[in-house]
Amino acid sequence: MKFGERLLPKLEEYRSRSSQFMKKVAVTTLALSTLTFASASADDTDKELKTIYHVYVNSHYVGAVTDQDDVKGMLEEKLQDAEEKFKDYQVTWNNDITYIPENVFSAKTNNQEVLNNVSKSMAVEANAYALVVDDKPVAYVKDKETADEALKKIKLKYVSEDELKDLEARKNDADSSLPALKENETRLLDVSFKEDVAAEKSQVDPKEILSADEAVNLLLKGSVEEKKYKVEEGDVLGAIAEKLDLTTGELLKLNPELDEDGALKIGSELNVTVSKPFVHTVVKKEVNKIEKIAYDKEVIEDSSMNKGDTKVKQEGVEGEKSVTFTATEVNGSQTEKNVTEEKDVKEPQKYIVIKGTKETPSRGSGSFAWPTNGGYISSKQGQRWGKMHKGIDIARPSDKTIKSVDNGVVVSAGWDDGGYGNKVVIDHQNGYKTTYAHLDSISVSAGQKVGKGDKLGIMGTTGQSTGVHLHIEVHKNGSLINPLDVLHK
């Protein structure tokens, strides 16, 4: 049996009597009796006994050294370097080290090898607090205050500082009763984490200790998961990448078969990555909102109005209602809504429109009406200024509305380069055609049916005109006739 193996029972006995709360460097000296054997030669008794030290790290035998102070000195120097580097933390060793002396005649040691192995086995750890999510350490911070600060900052991503203070004050006041909400008021009922989140004492490599903000970012960003994205109509790589918080380059790297400028096949699946937060903040609120009530629309048919014509009888006005509900949000997205109270504040006013149903005949009656509301004839048909004036001019009516003299179909409606300006021509489907010129604006379009008295436009002075008036011409079976033969006031 090797010496190290013979010493293990005594080492374990020694270690069991030692009560250590934190890991430390333990120096143990065991007094061992010098063994003598009857068969020893006379020369052995003349040799000088030497003390060597067997080194154990956590009960694991590392080797023997001639001087334990060499190991202690090396460890002390490493610890001082760590304390200087990580001044904000309380550092210690991650493992226990034990020294067991032995008196021997012949010293068999491996000093440098032991120093190297101890240096590799012993690492510096700092006292810290682990942020534990569902029993799994996710992040480390230096103390409880930093852990609490990080968790509070996560909550403040979704609620305001004032809301959080008010909630904590109400929780501390057992007799606090909640008054009814005012209009458009929101009250925080609770904020918590979906997961089981706790701050626990721990020891960790100082390099792994994060600031409060770094811990917040890690907890919110979480881990990255690979998923599939199904291509929809209209999708392009850039838009998909932006939607999933990726760059186009990252998306192409996940899907090397794609061409950045190539078309995507609808229904195909892309490899994508999505972040899965370590924690989800659950916010419960009570909300009052004044919501709009849509108004109804009523249509009243009027047979005296031409089909296609409408007239608003009463404008619609939205009503209002007071709605109180509780809402649950997870990481800012609403997942549940329960209405607890709803009452009308203002009734909506119905929108009423009158709709014409009278069919407009495309064929004229043959009886012509006057094309304006009053007015006088400022110029008759006949020779004027050395040339033929083909129609009559009507000026100074009571208003400037120009009307169709009979039922018909609009042949043309628009600008005329021959001096007429804005012009409308109507075919009355009975051999008659009428022309209306110099209009300021036109209210009809080609192909439209018009009835007798329907508005065609507004009197103006466009084209070759000496003033505001209507120039009207009448043709019968293709021949120009005197408008006064058929027009009657």
Secondary structure, DSSP 8 states (H G I E B T S, - for coil): --HHHHHHHHHHHHHHH---SS--B------------TT--TTGGGS--EEEEEEEETTEEEEEES-HHHHHHHHHHHHHHHHHHTTTS-EEESS-EEEEEEEESS----HHHHHHHHHHH--EEEEEEEEEETTEEEEEESSHHHHHHHHHHHHTTTS-HHHHHHHHHHHH-TT-------TT-EEEEEEEESS-EEEEEEEE-GGGB--HHHHHHHHHH-EEEEEEEE--TT--HHHHHHHTT--HHHHHHH-TT--TTS---TT-EEEEEEEE-S--EEEEEEEEEEEEE---EEEEEEEEEETT-EEEEE--B-EEEEEEEEEEEETTEEEEEEEEEEEEEE--B-EEEEEEEE---SS--S----SSBS-EEEE-SEEETTEEE-SEEEE--SB-EEE-SSSEEEEEEEEETTTTEEEEEEE-SSSEEEEEEEESEE---TT-EE-TT-EEEE-B--SS-SSSBEEEEEEETTEEE-GGGT---
